[in-house]
Amino acid sequence: MKESVEKTIDIKRILKDKMGSKARFVPCFLVAWLKKIIHEDEVNRFLWENRNLKGTEWLTACVQYLDMTLDIVGAENLPDKNNGKLYTFVSNHPLGGQDGVSLGSIIGRHYDGKFRYLVNDLLLNLPGLKPVSIGINKTGKQSRDFPRMVEAGFNSDNHLLMFPAGLNSRRINGEIHDLSWKKTFITKSVETHRDVVPIHFSGQNSKRFYRIAKFSDRYLPFNLAMLFLVDEMYRNVGKTFRITIGKPIPWQTFNKTKTPMEWANFVEERVYALSSNDNKE
């Protein structure tokens, strides 16, 4: 890496921040492997070359950098940006990288940047993403702030983009499918009178990823699979993804006939019905 490239992502620094003096005991070969699996040099090069871009412009640069072709179906279902209403956009989360940046680019461009993600606060380390992100942390010292941050997001004057599963998809019964969706987007959309726009994103990661995810989910106390998401993103460079946008679901739909969890399942099923044949293996 040339000296002119400033390191935004630095594995050695991250290890030191997380482990303190114990970081020196991490074997050099493991540090080198970590740098390779997260593509430290490539990512830092992209971040440096696009350091002056923020928000929607940065997300669109990501789409171009990853050489993505987006086949958008149902674009007419995106509500008019001038109708005075705010919306909650919810999507399945098959990839963990391309899906996030491309949906952010689409929604950001349609609504002139007036949207926010609810994201893992680790992603706030990406300068271009930070202006359109509300960082949340469900664990650790910041866990007590989770309800407050969600509340702030829904009470803002921005549209919200959410992946209600929280984690990216897993292989379930031979299909690539999200884990159960959380109910937060239902309860908060009703409270703030936001209609919900369902979106389906096609695509999948490698078989290797799903094997690691299965092992991690079953045997480890942390999400090992997340470590491989950047590598999966680079494996998906140059691919075409179909994005299917459904008709908005009025917030009044989510009444007392079902529990919020049941309504979350209802919307999840609606999302997969938009493109039921994309994820069969």
C-alpha positions as CSV (number, residue, x, y, z in Angstrom):
1,M,0.0,0.0,0.0
2,K,1.3,3.5,-0.9
3,E,2.0,5.8,2.0
4,S,-0.4,8.3,0.6
5,V,-3.4,6.1,1.5
6,E,-4.6,6.7,5.0
7,K,-5.7,3.6,6.9
8,T,-9.3,3.8,7.9
9,I,-9.4,0.0,8.6
10,D,-6.3,-1.2,10.6
11,I,-6.4,-4.7,12.0
12,K,-3.5,-4.1,14.3
13,R,-5.1,-1.0,15.8
14,I,-8.4,-2.8,16.2
15,L,-6.8,-5.7,18.0
16,K,-5.0,-3.3,20.3
17,D,-8.2,-1.4,21.0
18,K,-10.1,-4.6,21.8
19,M,-7.3,-6.6,23.5
20,G,-5.0,-4.0,25.0
21,S,-1.5,-5.3,25.8
22,K,-2.6,-8.9,25.1
23,A,-2.7,-8.0,21.4
24,R,1.0,-8.6,21.1
25,F,0.4,-12.3,21.7
26,V,-1.7,-12.6,18.5
27,P,0.5,-14.6,16.1
28,C,1.8,-12.7,13.1
29,F,0.3,-15.3,10.7
30,L,-3.1,-14.7,12.2
31,V,-2.9,-10.9,11.8
32,A,-1.8,-11.4,8.2
33,W,-4.8,-13.8,7.6
34,L,-7.2,-11.3,9.1
35,K,-5.9,-8.5,6.9
36,K,-6.4,-10.7,3.9
37,I,-9.9,-12.0,4.8
38,I,-11.2,-8.4,5.3
39,H,-9.3,-7.1,2.2
40,E,-7.7,-4.4,4.3
41,D,-5.6,-2.9,1.5
42,E,-8.4,-2.9,-1.1
43,V,-11.0,-1.5,1.3
44,N,-8.6,1.3,2.5
45,R,-7.8,2.2,-1.1
46,F,-11.5,2.6,-1.9
47,L,-12.2,4.6,1.3
48,W,-9.3,6.9,0.6
49,E,-10.1,7.5,-3.1
50,N,-13.7,8.3,-2.1
51,R,-13.0,10.1,1.1
52,N,-14.8,13.3,-0.1
53,L,-18.1,11.5,-0.8
54,K,-20.8,11.1,1.9
55,G,-24.1,9.4,2.2
56,T,-26.0,8.6,-1.0
57,E,-23.0,9.7,-3.2
58,W,-20.7,7.4,-1.3
59,L,-23.2,4.5,-1.5
60,T,-23.6,5.0,-5.3
61,A,-19.8,4.9,-5.6
62,C,-19.8,1.6,-3.7
63,V,-22.3,0.2,-6.2
64,Q,-20.0,1.2,-9.1
65,Y,-16.9,0.0,-7.4
66,L,-18.4,-3.5,-6.8
67,D,-19.5,-3.5,-10.5
68,M,-23.1,-4.3,-9.6
69,T,-25.9,-4.5,-12.1
70,L,-29.2,-3.8,-10.4
71,D,-32.4,-5.1,-12.0
72,I,-35.1,-3.1,-10.3
73,V,-38.7,-4.4,-10.5
74,G,-41.6,-2.4,-9.1
75,A,-39.8,1.0,-8.9
76,E,-43.2,2.6,-9.4
77,N,-44.1,1.3,-5.9
78,L,-41.6,3.7,-4.3
79,P,-43.9,6.4,-2.8
80,D,-43.8,10.0,-4.1
81,K,-41.1,11.9,-2.3
82,N,-43.3,14.9,-2.1
83,N,-46.4,13.4,-0.5
84,G,-45.4,14.5,3.0
85,K,-45.3,11.0,4.5
86,L,-42.5,9.0,6.0
87,Y,-41.9,5.3,5.4
88,T,-40.2,2.3,6.8
89,F,-38.4,0.3,4.1
90,V,-37.8,-3.3,5.1
91,S,-35.8,-6.0,3.2
92,N,-34.4,-9.4,3.5
93,H,-30.6,-9.5,4.0
94,P,-29.1,-12.2,1.8
95,L,-25.6,-10.8,1.4
96,G,-24.5,-8.4,4.1
97,G,-22.8,-5.9,1.8
98,Q,-24.1,-5.4,-1.7
99,D,-27.7,-5.5,-0.5
100,G,-27.1,-2.7,2.0
101,V,-25.2,-0.3,-0.2
102,S,-27.5,-0.8,-3.2
103,L,-30.7,-0.3,-1.4
104,G,-29.3,2.7,0.3
105,S,-28.2,4.1,-3.0
106,I,-31.7,3.6,-4.6
107,I,-33.7,5.0,-1.7
108,G,-31.2,7.8,-1.1
109,R,-31.4,8.9,-4.7
110,H,-35.2,8.7,-4.8
111,Y,-35.6,10.7,-1.6
112,D,-32.7,13.2,-2.0
113,G,-30.7,11.6,0.8
114,K,-33.5,11.9,3.3
115,F,-33.2,8.4,4.8
116,R,-31.3,6.6,7.6
117,Y,-30.2,3.0,8.2
118,L,-30.4,1.4,11.6
119,V,-27.0,-0.4,11.6
120,N,-24.5,-2.1,13.8
121,D,-22.5,0.7,15.3
122,L,-19.3,-0.9,14.0
123,L,-20.3,0.4,10.6
124,L,-20.0,3.9,11.8
125,N,-16.2,3.4,11.3
126,L,-17.0,3.9,7.6
127,P,-16.9,7.8,7.1
128,G,-19.0,7.8,4.0
129,L,-21.8,5.7,5.6
130,K,-21.9,7.5,8.9
131,P,-24.0,10.5,7.8
132,V,-26.9,8.2,6.8
133,S,-26.6,5.8,9.7
134,I,-28.0,5.4,13.2
135,G,-25.6,3.2,15.0
136,I,-27.1,0.7,17.5
137,N,-25.4,-1.8,19.7
138,K,-27.5,-4.5,21.3
139,T,-24.7,-5.8,23.5
140,G,-22.0,-4.4,25.7
141,K,-22.0,-1.0,27.4
142,Q,-24.2,0.7,24.7
143,S,-27.0,-1.9,24.9
144,R,-29.0,0.4,27.2
145,D,-29.0,3.0,24.4
146,F,-30.7,0.7,21.9
147,P,-34.3,1.6,22.6
148,R,-33.4,5.3,22.7
149,M,-31.6,5.2,19.3
150,V,-34.4,3.3,17.7
151,E,-36.9,5.8,19.1
152,A,-34.9,8.7,17.8
153,G,-34.7,7.1,14.3
154,F,-38.5,6.6,14.1
155,N,-39.2,10.1,15.4
156,S,-36.9,11.8,12.9
157,D,-38.0,13.4,9.7
158,N,-36.1,10.7,7.6
159,H,-37.3,7.6,5.9
160,L,-35.9,4.4,7.5
161,L,-34.2,1.4,5.9
162,M,-34.1,-1.7,8.0
163,F,-33.1,-5.4,7.8
164,P,-35.4,-6.8,10.5
165,A,-33.6,-10.1,10.7
166,G,-30.6,-8.3,12.2
167,L,-28.1,-10.8,10.7
168,N,-27.7,-11.7,7.1
169,S,-29.4,-14.8,5.7
170,R,-28.6,-18.4,6.4
171,R,-29.2,-21.6,4.5
172,I,-32.4,-23.0,6.0
173,N,-33.9,-26.2,4.6
174,G,-32.0,-25.8,1.3
175,E,-33.0,-22.2,0.7
176,I,-31.2,-19.0,1.5
177,H,-33.6,-17.3,4.0
178,D,-33.5,-14.7,6.8
179,L,-33.6,-15.7,10.4
180,S,-36.9,-14.7,12.1
181,W,-37.6,-11.0,11.7
182,K,-37.8,-8.9,14.8
183,K,-41.0,-7.0,15.6
184,T,-39.5,-3.5,16.2
185,F,-40.3,-2.2,12.8
186,I,-43.9,-3.1,13.3
187,T,-44.4,-1.5,16.7
188,K,-42.5,1.6,15.9
189,S,-44.1,2.1,12.4
190,V,-47.5,1.9,14.0
191,E,-46.5,4.4,16.8
192,T,-45.2,6.9,14.2
193,H,-47.8,6.2,11.5
194,R,-45.3,5.0,8.9
195,D,-46.5,2.8,6.1
196,V,-44.1,-0.2,5.5
197,V,-42.6,-0.8,2.0
198,P,-41.5,-4.4,1.5
199,I,-38.4,-5.1,-0.7
200,H,-36.9,-8.4,-1.8
201,F,-33.2,-8.6,-2.7
202,S,-32.0,-11.6,-4.7
203,G,-28.6,-13.2,-4.2
204,Q,-26.6,-15.4,-2.0
205,N,-23.1,-15.9,-0.6
206,S,-20.8,-18.8,-1.1
207,K,-21.3,-22.3,0.3
208,R,-18.3,-21.8,2.4
209,F,-20.0,-18.9,4.2
210,Y,-23.1,-20.9,5.1
211,R,-21.0,-23.7,6.5
212,I,-19.1,-21.3,8.7
213,A,-22.4,-19.6,9.7
214,K,-24.0,-22.9,10.6
215,F,-21.0,-23.8,12.8
216,S,-20.8,-20.4,14.3
217,D,-24.5,-20.2,15.2
218,R,-24.4,-23.6,16.7
219,Y,-21.2,-23.7,18.7
220,L,-19.7,-20.2,19.2
221,P,-20.7,-17.4,21.5
222,F,-20.0,-14.8,18.8
223,N,-20.8,-14.3,15.1
224,L,-17.7,-15.7,13.3
225,A,-19.5,-15.6,10.0
226,M,-19.5,-11.8,10.1
227,L,-15.7,-11.8,9.7
228,F,-16.1,-13.3,6.2
229,L,-18.7,-10.8,4.9
230,V,-16.1,-8.5,3.2
231,D,-14.5,-11.4,1.4
232,E,-18.0,-12.5,0.3
233,M,-18.6,-9.0,-1.0
234,Y,-15.5,-9.3,-3.2
235,R,-16.6,-12.7,-4.4
236,N,-19.9,-11.2,-5.6
237,V,-18.2,-8.4,-7.6
238,G,-19.6,-8.0,-11.1
239,K,-22.9,-9.8,-10.5
240,T,-26.5,-8.9,-11.3
241,F,-29.0,-8.6,-8.5
242,R,-32.8,-8.3,-8.8
243,I,-34.5,-6.0,-6.4
244,T,-38.3,-6.2,-6.2
245,I,-40.2,-3.4,-4.5
246,G,-43.7,-4.2,-3.3
247,K,-46.6,-1.9,-2.7
248,P,-46.6,0.0,0.6
249,I,-48.5,-1.6,3.4
250,P,-50.6,0.9,5.4
251,W,-49.6,1.1,9.1
252,Q,-53.3,0.7,10.0
253,T,-53.0,-2.9,8.7
254,F,-51.1,-3.9,11.8
255,N,-54.0,-4.0,14.2
256,K,-54.9,-6.1,17.2
257,T,-55.9,-9.1,15.2
258,K,-52.3,-10.3,15.3
259,T,-49.4,-9.7,17.7
260,P,-46.5,-7.5,16.5
261,M,-44.4,-10.7,16.1
262,E,-47.1,-12.2,13.9
263,W,-47.3,-9.1,11.8
264,A,-43.5,-9.1,11.4
265,N,-43.8,-12.7,10.1
266,F,-46.6,-11.5,7.8
267,V,-44.4,-8.8,6.2
268,E,-41.5,-11.2,6.0
269,E,-43.7,-13.6,4.0
270,R,-44.9,-10.8,1.8
271,V,-41.2,-9.9,1.0
272,Y,-40.3,-13.5,0.0
273,A,-43.5,-13.7,-2.0
274,L,-42.3,-10.8,-4.2
275,S,-39.6,-13.1,-5.7
276,S,-40.2,-16.6,-4.4
277,N,-38.0,-18.4,-6.9
278,D,-34.7,-16.4,-6.6
279,N,-33.2,-18.2,-3.7
280,K,-33.7,-21.9,-4.5
281,E,-30.5,-23.9,-4.5
